[in-house]
Amino acid sequence: MIKTTIGVKGMMCHNCERHVNEAVQEILAVRKVTSSHEANRTEIISEGELAEEELRKVIEKAGYEMTSYDSEPFEKKGFSAFRK
């Protein structure tokens, strides 16, 4: 799995966060989306890497500006991660 973190300019409240999350989920095949208007950031978990330009188009179409893009491997941490 891949964790993509993008900077999103223009989110002002929780409704903006929801709007960004829904826009990403409607167009891209993702597992989870979490946005923070306070941090100006959206984190996306997906099976494969998301194309930066495609993601930028989704964010701009929703009325926001993508200011940064970072992608890295993601490992789900669960209860078993605490076992020795």
N, C-alpha and C positions, 0 to 999 in steps of 0.2 A: 504494500500500500504506500501511497505518497501523501505527504502533508504539504500543502501549498499555502503560503502565507502572503497575503497581498495588503498593501496599504490602500485605504479607500478614503478619499477626501469628500466631504459633503454630508456625512451622516451626522444628524443632530440629536437623535433620540432613539428610543427602543423601536419605534415604528419604522425608522430608517433602517435599523439593523434587520428587522423582519423583511422589509422590502428587498434588501440586498440578498438575504438568504434565499428568499423565494425566487428571485430572478436567476440565481445561480442554479438552484435545484430544478427549475423548469427547463433549462436549456442544456445543462451539462450532466453527465452521469457521475454523480457524486454520492458518497456514503453519508457525509455529515458536513454541515456548514455552521460556523459560529462567527458572529460579528460583534464588534464592540465599537460604539460611536465614541466612547471616551478615549480608546487607544487608536482610533482610526485604522482598525485592522480587521481583516476577515481571514479565518483559518478554514481550509477546506481539506477534507480527507476523501481520497478517491483511490480506485483500484490502480489507475495508471496516471502518468503525468498529464497535466492539463496544458494545452498550448497557451502561452502568454497572450498572444494577440487575440485569440478567441475569447479568453477570459476578460481582456480589456474591453472588447466589444459588448459583452454581456453587462459589465459594470456601467459603461457609458450609456447604453440603451436604457438602463434603469435610472439614469440621471445623476450618476456619481462619477468621480474621477479616480482611476487606479494610479497610485503614485509609486508603488514598488511591487516586486514579484520575487518570491523565493520558494524553491521547491526542494524537498529532502525526503529520504525514506522515512516511513513511519511504522513503528511497531506498537501494536495495541498492548497496553499494560493492564493487566487484570489482577485478580486475587492471587493467581499462581506466581506472579512476579515477586510477591513477598515471601514466598516459601524458600527455604534454604535447602 
